[in-house]
């Protein structure tokens, strides 16, 4: 049985794959799925690190789509 952390990692990996294929909206959706799971967990150092990666990756997707306000918002949240 998978845990929430495993699920978030799977979503993040799906986001990474979509990003590599240039499917930025799909990547945003998967990173958002991971962020939603991580936000519901008690934050540990590992979860915080994963959350930061998801926000950073999603920010880059927004940049690639020209959605700069969203990119700045995620980049700021990810720190």
N, C-alpha and C positions, 0 to 999 in steps of 0.2 A: 504494500500500500504506500503510495507516495505521500510525502508531506507537502505542506504549503511552500516550503523553501525549494523543494524539488520541482514543484509546479512552476514557481517563479523562474527558476533557472531554465526550465524547458521553454517557457515563453520567451525569455531573453535570448536563448539560442535560436529560436525560430525567428526572432526579430533580426538577429545577426545575419542569418541566412537570407532573409528577405532583403536586407540592406545590401548585401553583397551582389544580389541579383538586380539591384536598382528598383526594387519594389518598396519605395519609401513609405507610402501610406500603410501598406501591410505591416512593415516594420514598426511604424508608430503604434499601430493597433496591438501588436504583440508586446512591445515595451510597456504600453499602457496596462495591458493585462498583468504583466509582472509587477509593475508599480502598485497597482491596486492590491495585489496579494501582499506585497511587502509592507505597504502602509497599514495593513490590518494586523501585522505581527508586532510583537514586542521587539524593539530594535536592539540588536546585538551589533558588535563591530562588523561581523560578516554581512548581516542584513543591510547595515548602513552602507557598506562598500558596494553591495549589489544594487542598492537603490540609487546611489550616486552614478554607477555605470549606466543604469537604465535611463536616468534623466539626461546624462551626457549623450548617450547614443540617440535618444529621441530628439534631443536638441539638434544634433547633426542632420537627422532626417528632415526636420523643419527647415533648416538652412538650405538643404538640397531642394526643397519644394518652394523656397522663397518666402516662407512663413516666419519672418524674422522676429516678430513680437513673441510668438510662441517659443522660438529658439532661445531668446534671451530669458524668458521666464523659466524654462527648464534648466538652462545653464546656471541661473541664479539659485534655483532650488537644489541643484545637484552639488552644491558646495557646502 
